[in-house]
Amino acid sequence: MIWLIGGLVLIGAGVVSAYLPRLRAHGERKRAAWATAKAAIAAAGVSRDACAADVPEARRLLAEAEALSGGPDAARTATELAERADTLWREARDG
């Protein structure tokens, strides 16, 4: 009986030691991706405020980017949406 318990503890320790670094790496990727997304959303907000014209498509893209939540994939999508909105507002402002 003691061998069974010892074996289960050993297997459990092995599983934890294998997955803990992966969980930490995933968390770091998620934090980095959302930091990038938040910066892109902020930049789009600045472009929106600097643009006198109303650009409905850019407004929709920014709202969609702000509404997203989740993991790194959602953060990358939010970044892309915010960057497209930023580009639209810059083009409307410049030209």
Buried (B, 14 or more C-beta within 10 A) or exposed (E): EEEEEEEEEEEEEEEEEEEEEEEEEEEEEBEEBBEBBBEBBEBBBEBBEEBEEEBEEBBEBBEBBBEBEEEBEBBBBBBBBBBBBBBBBBBBBEE
